[in-house]
Amino acid sequence: MEGHPYAKRLFEDEFNLVAELTRMNVAPRDILAIIKERNLSNVSTLRTIYNARNKIRMVDQIGKSPMQVLLSLLHSNGYVYEITTTGLNELENLFFIHPTSFDIWRAFPHVLIIDVTYKTNHYNMPFLEVVGVTSTSKTFSIAFAFMHNEKIVNYTWVLNCLKLTLDQCMLPRVIVTDREMALMNACKEVFRDAAHLFCRWHIEQNLFRRCRQSFRSVKAWEEFLLLWKSLENSTTLESYTENYRQLETLLIKHPRVLAYVNESWLNDYKERFVSVWIDQHLNFGNNTTNRVESQHAKLKKYLDGSNSSLDRFLRCIDRIVTSQQITIKESLENQYVSLDSIDIFWKKLDISPLVSFQNDDVSYDDELLLFKEYFKKQSKDGQKSWLRKLKDILFPGKTDIQEPQVQKKKKLVDDQA
């Protein structure tokens, strides 16, 4: 009987346990282990758990489209979110901030670390994550975005959405990314006064791909890397000049490598990753995107696969951000910061907005009058579009926005990790 579906069935309490653990983003294999631990005679298989999860998901989504489920979750859980759609009314870009992240972000807007990852969702949409750092050196997720393309217009839209959430708060002082030209240009356009730094880890990865084959031995490669890191860590112009001279001497026998490091990195971008220049900006020790990379890894572990639905994505993010909040609050309460620490970043040990509102009341009368005035001036099609957007705000669970099409998988371009 052990191989028969009837014997593998879940009892009602076991099915309810699967539902509870699924909503907590426990992996199917762990759910199965817990059930078998509680019931030694259980003969269910991993397929039994997957089937139960699918049934639970269908019950949760009954009568609703995937987009209606997603927008309902965003609305009911208090997310700050924005969307754009294509001409076919399919989801194009989605930007969202968890309500907990919103508070911490406004308390610590000093440093942004931005990176895009792939193979996370059913639609093959690039997933952008923005993280920050607290005065107690804890990483926190700021914002998330699914984008149709990695073009300037997409990045600019995301960053403008992010900027709008900082109403009356200070803007970021430092942004750390890899060398992705579209993202670089968008950062420059939206956050003009922020210093833009390059991730040293990504630079070293590019050096490995482009230069490692030029060195015949591991010893020669490690010697090159040692000189390169000394160059990166140069704290004065004099030390930079000397370290570059040593690097140049080493690379006399490797002219292609010397040409690459000069043309691709040092000539135009040394001010973005060499200490003598980046230390002029309050980056608080952040010179890589490792913080956001670790958040990518954590999220993918929660997702337990690369074919996730967007609503499952949201549930995973909710657990991650909630966990971050607990760690951050504990670190703030236990940290002592001396009074001789000058910068406001180090003095702040709470998650209240960095600059408080003078008036907490939100006025809307003028905006409503403007809405009526401009609404009347629209064409019939324009008025329908405006009303659709208004209905999406008031009734997100009844949206007529369609899912995005599944995109063809893209190959990564060299020099973009």
C-alpha positions as a Markdown table, in Angstrom:
| # | Residue | x | y | z |
|---|---|---|---|---|
| 1 | Met | 0.0 | 0.0 | 0.0 |
| 2 | Glu | 2.9 | 2.4 | 0.5 |
| 3 | Gly | 3.2 | 3.0 | -3.2 |
| 4 | His | -0.6 | 3.7 | -3.6 |
| 5 | Pro | -1.7 | 7.4 | -3.8 |
| 6 | Tyr | -4.3 | 6.7 | -1.1 |
| 7 | Ala | -1.6 | 5.7 | 1.4 |
| 8 | Lys | 0.4 | 8.8 | 0.6 |
| 9 | Arg | -2.5 | 11.2 | 1.3 |
| 10 | Leu | -2.2 | 13.9 | 3.9 |
| 11 | Phe | -4.6 | 14.0 | 6.8 |
| 12 | Glu | -6.4 | 17.2 | 7.5 |
| 13 | Asp | -4.1 | 18.4 | 10.2 |
| 14 | Glu | -1.1 | 17.6 | 8.0 |
| 15 | Phe | -2.6 | 19.5 | 5.1 |
| 16 | Asn | -3.1 | 22.5 | 7.3 |
| 17 | Leu | 0.5 | 22.2 | 8.5 |
| 18 | Val | 1.6 | 22.2 | 4.9 |
| 19 | Ala | -0.4 | 25.4 | 4.3 |
| 20 | Glu | 1.0 | 27.1 | 7.4 |
| 21 | Leu | 4.6 | 26.2 | 6.6 |
| 22 | Thr | 4.2 | 27.1 | 2.9 |
| 23 | Arg | 3.1 | 30.6 | 3.9 |
| 24 | Met | 6.3 | 30.8 | 6.1 |
| 25 | Asn | 8.3 | 29.9 | 3.0 |
| 26 | Val | 9.6 | 26.6 | 4.4 |
| 27 | Ala | 11.1 | 24.4 | 1.7 |
| 28 | Pro | 9.0 | 21.4 | 0.6 |
| 29 | Arg | 11.7 | 18.9 | 1.6 |
| 30 | Asp | 11.7 | 20.4 | 5.1 |
| 31 | Ile | 7.9 | 20.3 | 5.3 |
| 32 | Leu | 8.0 | 16.6 | 4.4 |
| 33 | Ala | 10.7 | 16.0 | 7.1 |
| 34 | Ile | 8.6 | 17.8 | 9.8 |
| 35 | Ile | 5.5 | 15.8 | 8.9 |
| 36 | Lys | 7.3 | 12.5 | 9.0 |
| 37 | Glu | 8.9 | 13.5 | 12.3 |
| 38 | Arg | 5.4 | 14.0 | 13.8 |
| 39 | Asn | 3.9 | 11.0 | 12.2 |
| 40 | Leu | 6.3 | 8.0 | 11.9 |
| 41 | Ser | 3.8 | 6.0 | 9.8 |
| 42 | Asn | 3.5 | 8.7 | 7.2 |
| 43 | Val | 4.5 | 7.5 | 3.7 |
| 44 | Ser | 4.0 | 10.7 | 1.8 |
| 45 | Thr | 6.6 | 11.8 | -0.8 |
| 46 | Leu | 7.9 | 15.1 | -2.0 |
| 47 | Arg | 5.5 | 15.0 | -4.8 |
| 48 | Thr | 2.6 | 14.8 | -2.2 |
| 49 | Ile | 3.9 | 18.1 | -0.7 |
| 50 | Tyr | 4.2 | 19.8 | -4.1 |
| 51 | Asn | 0.6 | 18.7 | -5.0 |
| 52 | Ala | -0.7 | 20.0 | -1.7 |
| 53 | Arg | 1.1 | 23.3 | -2.2 |
| 54 | Asn | -0.4 | 23.7 | -5.7 |
| 55 | Lys | -3.9 | 23.0 | -4.3 |
| 56 | Ile | -3.4 | 25.6 | -1.5 |
| 57 | Arg | -2.3 | 28.1 | -4.1 |
| 58 | Met | -5.3 | 27.5 | -6.3 |
| 59 | Val | -7.6 | 27.9 | -3.4 |
| 60 | Asp | -5.9 | 31.2 | -2.4 |
| 61 | Gln | -6.2 | 32.5 | -5.9 |
| 62 | Ile | -9.6 | 31.2 | -6.9 |
| 63 | Gly | -11.5 | 33.7 | -9.1 |
| 64 | Lys | -8.4 | 36.0 | -9.4 |
| 65 | Ser | -5.8 | 36.5 | -12.0 |
| 66 | Pro | -2.1 | 36.4 | -11.0 |
| 67 | Met | -1.9 | 40.2 | -11.2 |
| 68 | Gln | -5.0 | 40.6 | -9.1 |
| 69 | Val | -3.4 | 38.4 | -6.5 |
| 70 | Leu | -0.2 | 40.3 | -6.6 |
| 71 | Leu | -1.7 | 43.8 | -6.4 |
| 72 | Ser | -4.0 | 42.7 | -3.6 |
| 73 | Leu | -1.0 | 41.5 | -1.6 |
| 74 | Leu | 0.8 | 44.8 | -2.2 |
| 75 | His | -2.2 | 46.8 | -1.2 |
| 76 | Ser | -3.3 | 44.7 | 1.9 |
| 77 | Asn | 0.3 | 44.5 | 3.2 |
| 78 | Gly | 0.9 | 48.2 | 3.0 |
| 79 | Tyr | 3.6 | 48.3 | 0.4 |
| 80 | Val | 4.6 | 51.5 | -1.4 |
| 81 | Tyr | 4.5 | 50.5 | -5.0 |
| 82 | Glu | 4.3 | 51.8 | -8.6 |
| 83 | Ile | 3.7 | 50.0 | -11.9 |
| 84 | Thr | 3.9 | 50.7 | -15.6 |
| 85 | Thr | 2.2 | 48.7 | -18.3 |
| 86 | Thr | 2.8 | 48.1 | -22.0 |
| 87 | Gly | 0.5 | 49.1 | -24.8 |
| 88 | Leu | -1.1 | 45.7 | -24.5 |
| 89 | Asn | -1.8 | 46.4 | -20.8 |
| 90 | Glu | 0.8 | 43.8 | -19.7 |
| 91 | Leu | 3.0 | 44.5 | -16.7 |
| 92 | Glu | 6.1 | 46.3 | -17.8 |
| 93 | Asn | 7.8 | 47.5 | -14.6 |
| 94 | Leu | 7.0 | 47.0 | -10.9 |
| 95 | Phe | 8.6 | 49.0 | -8.1 |
| 96 | Phe | 7.8 | 48.2 | -4.4 |
| 97 | Ile | 9.0 | 48.9 | -0.9 |
| 98 | His | 8.0 | 46.9 | 2.2 |
| 99 | Pro | 6.4 | 49.2 | 4.9 |
| 100 | Thr | 9.2 | 48.2 | 7.3 |
| 101 | Ser | 11.9 | 49.0 | 4.8 |
| 102 | Phe | 10.2 | 52.3 | 4.1 |
| 103 | Asp | 10.8 | 53.5 | 7.7 |
| 104 | Ile | 14.4 | 52.2 | 7.9 |
| 105 | Trp | 15.2 | 53.7 | 4.5 |
| 106 | Arg | 14.1 | 57.1 | 5.5 |
| 107 | Ala | 16.2 | 56.9 | 8.7 |
| 108 | Phe | 19.4 | 55.8 | 6.8 |
| 109 | Pro | 19.4 | 57.1 | 3.3 |
| 110 | His | 23.1 | 57.8 | 3.2 |
| 111 | Val | 24.3 | 54.9 | 1.1 |
| 112 | Leu | 22.6 | 53.0 | -1.7 |
| 113 | Ile | 24.0 | 49.6 | -3.0 |
| 114 | Ile | 22.2 | 48.5 | -6.2 |
| 115 | Asp | 22.5 | 45.3 | -8.2 |
| 116 | Val | 20.4 | 43.2 | -10.6 |
| 117 | Thr | 20.0 | 39.5 | -10.5 |
| 118 | Tyr | 18.4 | 36.9 | -12.8 |
| 119 | Lys | 16.7 | 33.5 | -12.8 |
| 120 | Thr | 14.3 | 34.3 | -10.0 |
| 121 | Asn | 10.9 | 34.4 | -11.6 |
| 122 | His | 8.6 | 32.7 | -14.1 |
| 123 | Tyr | 8.7 | 35.6 | -16.5 |
| 124 | Asn | 12.5 | 35.9 | -16.8 |
| 125 | Met | 12.3 | 39.6 | -15.8 |
| 126 | Pro | 15.5 | 41.1 | -14.4 |
| 127 | Phe | 15.1 | 41.7 | -10.6 |
| 128 | Leu | 16.7 | 44.8 | -9.1 |
| 129 | Glu | 17.3 | 45.2 | -5.4 |
| 130 | Val | 18.5 | 48.2 | -3.5 |
| 131 | Val | 20.0 | 47.8 | 0.0 |
| 132 | Gly | 21.3 | 50.2 | 2.5 |
| 133 | Val | 23.3 | 50.1 | 5.7 |
| 134 | Thr | 22.5 | 51.3 | 9.3 |
| 135 | Ser | 24.8 | 53.1 | 11.7 |
| 136 | Thr | 25.3 | 49.7 | 13.4 |
| 137 | Ser | 26.6 | 48.3 | 10.0 |
| 138 | Lys | 23.5 | 46.1 | 9.4 |
| 139 | Thr | 22.3 | 45.6 | 5.9 |
| 140 | Phe | 18.6 | 46.3 | 5.1 |
| 141 | Ser | 16.6 | 45.9 | 2.0 |
| 142 | Ile | 15.3 | 49.3 | 0.7 |
| 143 | Ala | 13.4 | 48.6 | -2.5 |
| 144 | Phe | 12.8 | 46.0 | -5.2 |
| 145 | Ala | 11.8 | 46.2 | -8.8 |
| 146 | Phe | 11.0 | 43.9 | -11.7 |
| 147 | Met | 12.0 | 45.5 | -15.0 |
| 148 | His | 11.1 | 44.7 | -18.6 |
| 149 | Asn | 14.5 | 45.7 | -19.8 |
| 150 | Glu | 17.8 | 46.9 | -18.4 |
| 151 | Lys | 17.7 | 50.2 | -20.2 |
| 152 | Ile | 18.2 | 53.8 | -19.0 |
| 153 | Val | 14.5 | 54.5 | -19.1 |
| 154 | Asn | 13.8 | 51.5 | -16.9 |
| 155 | Tyr | 16.5 | 52.3 | -14.4 |
| 156 | Thr | 15.5 | 56.0 | -14.3 |
| 157 | Trp | 11.9 | 55.2 | -13.6 |
| 158 | Val | 12.9 | 52.9 | -10.7 |
| 159 | Leu | 15.2 | 55.5 | -9.2 |
| 160 | Asn | 12.7 | 58.3 | -9.6 |
| 161 | Cys | 10.1 | 56.1 | -7.7 |
| 162 | Leu | 12.7 | 55.6 | -5.0 |
| 163 | Lys | 13.6 | 59.3 | -4.8 |
| 164 | Leu | 9.9 | 60.2 | -4.4 |
| 165 | Thr | 9.7 | 58.2 | -1.2 |
| 166 | Leu | 12.3 | 60.5 | 0.4 |
| 167 | Asp | 10.0 | 63.5 | 0.5 |
| 168 | Gln | 11.7 | 66.1 | 2.8 |
| 169 | Cys | 14.4 | 63.6 | 3.8 |
| 170 | Met | 18.1 | 63.9 | 2.8 |
| 171 | Leu | 19.1 | 62.3 | -0.5 |
| 172 | Pro | 21.8 | 59.5 | -0.7 |
| 173 | Arg | 25.4 | 60.7 | -0.6 |
| 174 | Val | 27.0 | 57.5 | -2.0 |
| 175 | Ile | 25.8 | 54.9 | -4.6 |
| 176 | Val | 27.7 | 51.7 | -5.2 |
| 177 | Thr | 27.0 | 49.6 | -8.3 |
| 178 | Asp | 28.9 | 47.5 | -10.9 |
| 179 | Arg | 29.9 | 49.1 | -14.2 |
| 180 | Glu | 26.5 | 48.9 | -15.9 |
| 181 | Met | 26.3 | 51.9 | -18.2 |
| 182 | Ala | 22.5 | 52.2 | -18.2 |
| 183 | Leu | 22.4 | 52.1 | -14.4 |
| 184 | Met | 25.3 | 54.5 | -14.2 |
| 185 | Asn | 23.6 | 57.1 | -16.4 |
| 186 | Ala | 20.3 | 56.7 | -14.5 |
| 187 | Cys | 22.0 | 57.3 | -11.2 |
| 188 | Lys | 23.7 | 60.4 | -12.6 |
| 189 | Glu | 20.3 | 61.8 | -13.8 |
| 190 | Val | 18.3 | 61.1 | -10.7 |
| 191 | Phe | 20.8 | 61.5 | -7.8 |
| 192 | Arg | 23.1 | 64.2 | -9.3 |
| 193 | Asp | 24.9 | 65.0 | -6.1 |
| 194 | Ala | 25.6 | 61.5 | -5.0 |
| 195 | Ala | 29.1 | 60.0 | -5.4 |
| 196 | His | 29.0 | 57.0 | -7.6 |
| 197 | Leu | 31.4 | 54.2 | -6.7 |
| 198 | Phe | 32.2 | 50.9 | -8.5 |
| 199 | Cys | 32.2 | 47.5 | -6.8 |
| 200 | Arg | 35.8 | 46.3 | -6.4 |
| 201 | Trp | 34.7 | 42.7 | -6.3 |
| 202 | His | 33.1 | 43.0 | -9.8 |
| 203 | Ile | 36.2 | 44.7 | -11.1 |
| 204 | Glu | 38.3 | 41.8 | -9.9 |
| 205 | Gln | 35.9 | 39.3 | -11.6 |
| 206 | Asn | 36.3 | 41.2 | -14.8 |
| 207 | Leu | 40.1 | 41.2 | -14.5 |
| 208 | Phe | 40.0 | 37.4 | -14.0 |
| 209 | Arg | 37.9 | 36.9 | -17.1 |
| 210 | Arg | 39.9 | 39.2 | -19.3 |
| 211 | Cys | 43.5 | 38.8 | -17.9 |
| 212 | Arg | 44.0 | 35.5 | -16.1 |
| 213 | Gln | 44.9 | 33.6 | -19.3 |
| 214 | Ser | 47.8 | 36.1 | -19.9 |
| 215 | Phe | 49.7 | 34.8 | -16.8 |
| 216 | Arg | 51.2 | 31.4 | -17.2 |
| 217 | Ser | 51.5 | 30.5 | -13.5 |
| 218 | Val | 49.3 | 31.0 | -10.4 |
| 219 | Lys | 52.2 | 32.8 | -8.7 |
| 220 | Ala | 52.4 | 35.4 | -11.5 |
| 221 | Trp | 48.7 | 35.9 | -11.3 |
| 222 | Glu | 48.7 | 36.3 | -7.6 |
| 223 | Glu | 51.6 | 38.8 | -7.8 |
| 224 | Phe | 49.5 | 40.9 | -10.3 |
| 225 | Leu | 46.5 | 40.8 | -8.0 |
| 226 | Leu | 48.6 | 41.8 | -5.0 |
| 227 | Leu | 49.8 | 44.9 | -6.9 |
| 228 | Trp | 46.3 | 45.7 | -8.1 |
| 229 | Lys | 44.9 | 45.6 | -4.6 |
| 230 | Ser | 47.7 | 47.8 | -3.4 |
| 231 | Leu | 46.8 | 50.2 | -6.2 |
| 232 | Glu | 43.1 | 50.2 | -5.1 |
| 233 | Asn | 44.0 | 50.8 | -1.5 |
| 234 | Ser | 46.3 | 53.8 | -2.3 |
| 235 | Thr | 45.4 | 56.5 | 0.2 |
| 236 | Thr | 47.4 | 59.4 | -1.3 |
| 237 | Leu | 48.3 | 60.5 | -4.8 |
| 238 | Glu | 51.9 | 59.8 | -4.0 |
| 239 | Ser | 51.2 | 56.2 | -3.1 |
| 240 | Tyr | 48.9 | 55.8 | -6.1 |
| 241 | Thr | 51.7 | 57.0 | -8.4 |
| 242 | Glu | 54.2 | 54.6 | -6.9 |
| 243 | Asn | 51.8 | 51.6 | -6.9 |
| 244 | Tyr | 50.9 | 52.3 | -10.5 |
| 245 | Arg | 54.6 | 52.5 | -11.4 |
| 246 | Gln | 55.1 | 49.0 | -9.8 |
| 247 | Leu | 52.1 | 47.6 | -11.6 |
| 248 | Glu | 53.3 | 49.1 | -14.9 |
| 249 | Thr | 56.7 | 47.5 | -14.5 |
| 250 | Leu | 55.2 | 44.1 | -13.8 |
| 251 | Leu | 53.0 | 44.4 | -16.9 |
| 252 | Ile | 55.8 | 45.3 | -19.4 |
| 253 | Lys | 55.7 | 41.7 | -20.4 |
| 254 | His | 51.9 | 41.7 | -20.6 |
| 255 | Pro | 51.0 | 44.8 | -22.8 |
| 256 | Arg | 47.5 | 43.6 | -23.5 |
| 257 | Val | 46.7 | 43.4 | -19.8 |
| 258 | Leu | 48.2 | 46.9 | -19.2 |
| 259 | Ala | 46.1 | 48.3 | -22.0 |
| 260 | Tyr | 43.0 | 46.7 | -20.6 |
| 261 | Val | 43.4 | 48.0 | -17.0 |
| 262 | Asn | 44.2 | 51.5 | -18.3 |
| 263 | Glu | 41.5 | 51.8 | -21.0 |
| 264 | Ser | 38.7 | 49.9 | -19.1 |
| 265 | Trp | 39.3 | 51.1 | -15.6 |
| 266 | Leu | 42.1 | 53.5 | -14.6 |
| 267 | Asn | 41.9 | 56.2 | -17.3 |
| 268 | Asp | 38.2 | 57.0 | -16.8 |
| 269 | Tyr | 37.1 | 55.4 | -13.6 |
| 270 | Lys | 39.9 | 55.3 | -11.0 |
| 271 | Glu | 38.0 | 58.0 | -9.0 |
| 272 | Arg | 35.2 | 55.5 | -8.5 |
| 273 | Phe | 37.2 | 52.7 | -6.8 |
| 274 | Val | 40.7 | 53.8 | -5.7 |
| 275 | Ser | 40.8 | 54.8 | -2.0 |
| 276 | Val | 42.5 | 58.2 | -2.4 |
| 277 | Trp | 39.4 | 59.4 | -4.3 |
| 278 | Ile | 36.5 | 57.3 | -2.8 |
| 279 | Asp | 37.6 | 58.1 | 0.8 |
| 280 | Gln | 36.7 | 61.7 | 0.1 |
| 281 | His | 33.1 | 60.6 | 0.3 |
| 282 | Leu | 31.4 | 59.1 | 3.4 |
| 283 | Asn | 30.9 | 55.6 | 2.1 |
| 284 | Phe | 31.3 | 54.1 | 5.6 |
| 285 | Gly | 33.5 | 51.3 | 4.3 |
| 286 | Asn | 31.2 | 50.2 | 1.5 |
| 287 | Asn | 33.2 | 49.7 | -1.7 |
| 288 | Thr | 31.6 | 46.5 | -3.0 |
| 289 | Thr | 28.1 | 45.4 | -3.7 |
| 290 | Asn | 28.6 | 42.3 | -1.5 |
| 291 | Arg | 25.7 | 43.4 | 0.8 |
| 292 | Val | 23.2 | 43.3 | -2.0 |
| 293 | Glu | 24.7 | 40.1 | -3.4 |
| 294 | Ser | 24.2 | 38.4 | -0.1 |
| 295 | Gln | 20.6 | 39.5 | -0.1 |
| 296 | His | 20.1 | 38.0 | -3.6 |
| 297 | Ala | 21.5 | 34.7 | -2.3 |
| 298 | Lys | 19.2 | 34.8 | 0.7 |
| 299 | Leu | 16.1 | 35.5 | -1.5 |
| 300 | Lys | 17.0 | 32.7 | -3.9 |
| 301 | Lys | 17.3 | 30.3 | -1.0 |
| 302 | Tyr | 13.8 | 31.3 | 0.2 |
| 303 | Leu | 12.4 | 31.0 | -3.4 |
| 304 | Asp | 13.9 | 27.5 | -3.7 |
| 305 | Gly | 13.8 | 27.7 | -7.5 |
| 306 | Ser | 14.1 | 30.0 | -10.5 |
| 307 | Asn | 10.5 | 29.8 | -11.7 |
| 308 | Ser | 8.7 | 31.7 | -8.9 |
| 309 | Ser | 5.4 | 33.5 | -9.3 |
| 310 | Leu | 5.5 | 37.2 | -8.3 |
| 311 | Asp | 3.1 | 36.7 | -5.4 |
| 312 | Arg | 5.4 | 34.0 | -3.9 |
| 313 | Phe | 8.3 | 36.5 | -4.4 |
| 314 | Leu | 6.4 | 39.0 | -2.3 |
| 315 | Arg | 5.8 | 36.5 | 0.6 |
| 316 | Cys | 9.5 | 35.6 | 0.7 |
| 317 | Ile | 10.5 | 39.3 | 0.8 |
| 318 | Asp | 8.1 | 39.9 | 3.6 |
| 319 | Arg | 9.8 | 37.2 | 5.8 |
| 320 | Ile | 13.3 | 38.5 | 4.9 |
| 321 | Val | 12.5 | 42.1 | 5.7 |
| 322 | Thr | 10.8 | 41.2 | 9.0 |
| 323 | Ser | 13.9 | 39.3 | 10.0 |
| 324 | Gln | 16.1 | 42.3 | 9.1 |
| 325 | Gln | 13.9 | 44.5 | 11.3 |
| 326 | Ile | 14.4 | 42.4 | 14.4 |
| 327 | Thr | 18.2 | 42.3 | 13.9 |
| 328 | Ile | 18.4 | 46.0 | 13.3 |
| 329 | Lys | 16.3 | 47.0 | 16.3 |
| 330 | Glu | 18.4 | 44.8 | 18.5 |
| 331 | Ser | 21.7 | 46.3 | 17.2 |
| 332 | Leu | 20.4 | 49.8 | 17.7 |
| 333 | Glu | 19.3 | 49.2 | 21.3 |
| 334 | Asn | 22.6 | 47.5 | 22.2 |
| 335 | Gln | 25.0 | 49.9 | 20.5 |
| 336 | Tyr | 26.9 | 52.7 | 22.2 |
| 337 | Val | 28.0 | 55.6 | 20.0 |
| 338 | Ser | 30.4 | 58.1 | 21.5 |
| 339 | Leu | 29.6 | 61.8 | 21.3 |
| 340 | Asp | 32.8 | 62.7 | 19.5 |
| 341 | Ser | 31.5 | 60.8 | 16.5 |
| 342 | Ile | 30.8 | 63.8 | 14.2 |
| 343 | Asp | 28.7 | 62.5 | 11.3 |
| 344 | Ile | 25.0 | 62.2 | 11.8 |
| 345 | Phe | 25.1 | 58.7 | 10.3 |
| 346 | Trp | 26.9 | 57.3 | 13.4 |
| 347 | Lys | 24.8 | 59.2 | 15.9 |
| 348 | Lys | 21.5 | 57.9 | 14.7 |
| 349 | Leu | 20.2 | 54.9 | 16.7 |
| 350 | Asp | 16.6 | 54.7 | 15.8 |
| 351 | Ile | 14.5 | 54.3 | 12.6 |
| 352 | Ser | 12.6 | 57.6 | 12.6 |
| 353 | Pro | 12.9 | 59.7 | 9.4 |
| 354 | Leu | 16.2 | 61.6 | 9.3 |
| 355 | Val | 14.2 | 64.9 | 8.8 |
| 356 | Ser | 10.8 | 65.0 | 10.4 |
| 357 | Phe | 7.8 | 66.5 | 8.7 |
| 358 | Gln | 6.8 | 69.9 | 10.0 |
| 359 | Asn | 3.2 | 69.0 | 9.2 |
| 360 | Asp | 2.1 | 65.4 | 9.3 |
| 361 | Asp | -1.3 | 66.1 | 7.7 |
| 362 | Val | -1.5 | 65.2 | 4.0 |
| 363 | Ser | -3.4 | 67.8 | 2.0 |
| 364 | Tyr | -5.3 | 66.5 | -1.0 |
| 365 | Asp | -7.9 | 69.2 | -1.9 |
| 366 | Asp | -5.7 | 71.1 | -4.4 |
| 367 | Glu | -4.7 | 67.8 | -6.0 |
| 368 | Leu | -8.3 | 66.7 | -6.4 |
| 369 | Leu | -9.2 | 70.0 | -8.0 |
| 370 | Leu | -6.2 | 69.7 | -10.4 |
| 371 | Phe | -7.3 | 66.1 | -11.2 |
| 372 | Lys | -10.8 | 67.2 | -12.2 |
| 373 | Glu | -9.4 | 70.1 | -14.2 |
| 374 | Tyr | -6.9 | 68.0 | -16.2 |
| 375 | Phe | -9.3 | 65.1 | -16.5 |
| 376 | Lys | -11.8 | 67.2 | -18.4 |
| 377 | Lys | -9.1 | 68.2 | -20.9 |
| 378 | Gln | -8.3 | 64.6 | -21.8 |
| 379 | Ser | -9.6 | 62.8 | -24.8 |
| 380 | Lys | -12.1 | 60.0 | -24.3 |
| 381 | Asp | -9.3 | 57.4 | -24.4 |
| 382 | Gly | -7.2 | 59.5 | -22.0 |
| 383 | Gln | -10.1 | 59.8 | -19.5 |
| 384 | Lys | -10.6 | 56.0 | -19.7 |
| 385 | Ser | -6.8 | 55.5 | -19.0 |
| 386 | Trp | -7.0 | 57.9 | -16.0 |
| 387 | Leu | -10.1 | 56.1 | -14.6 |
| 388 | Arg | -8.4 | 52.7 | -15.0 |
| 389 | Lys | -5.4 | 53.9 | -13.0 |
| 390 | Leu | -7.7 | 55.3 | -10.3 |
| 391 | Lys | -9.6 | 52.0 | -10.1 |
| 392 | Asp | -6.3 | 50.2 | -9.7 |
| 393 | Ile | -5.4 | 52.3 | -6.7 |
| 394 | Leu | -8.9 | 51.9 | -5.1 |
| 395 | Phe | -9.5 | 48.3 | -6.1 |
| 396 | Pro | -6.2 | 46.6 | -6.7 |
| 397 | Gly | -7.8 | 43.1 | -6.5 |
| 398 | Lys | -9.9 | 43.8 | -9.5 |
| 399 | Thr | -7.2 | 45.1 | -11.9 |
| 400 | Asp | -7.4 | 44.2 | -15.6 |
| 401 | Ile | -3.6 | 44.4 | -16.0 |
| 402 | Gln | -2.3 | 41.2 | -17.6 |
| 403 | Glu | 0.8 | 39.3 | -16.6 |
| 404 | Pro | 4.1 | 40.1 | -18.4 |
| 405 | Gln | 5.1 | 37.8 | -21.2 |
| 406 | Val | 7.8 | 35.3 | -20.4 |
| 407 | Gln | 11.0 | 36.8 | -21.8 |
| 408 | Lys | 13.7 | 34.9 | -23.6 |
| 409 | Lys | 16.7 | 34.3 | -21.4 |
| 410 | Lys | 19.5 | 36.8 | -22.0 |
| 411 | Lys | 23.2 | 36.2 | -22.0 |
| 412 | Leu | 25.3 | 38.4 | -19.6 |
| 413 | Val | 27.4 | 41.0 | -21.4 |
| 414 | Asp | 31.1 | 40.9 | -20.5 |
| 415 | Asp | 32.1 | 43.4 | -17.9 |
| 416 | Gln | 28.6 | 43.3 | -16.4 |
| 417 | Ala | 28.5 | 40.9 | -13.5 |
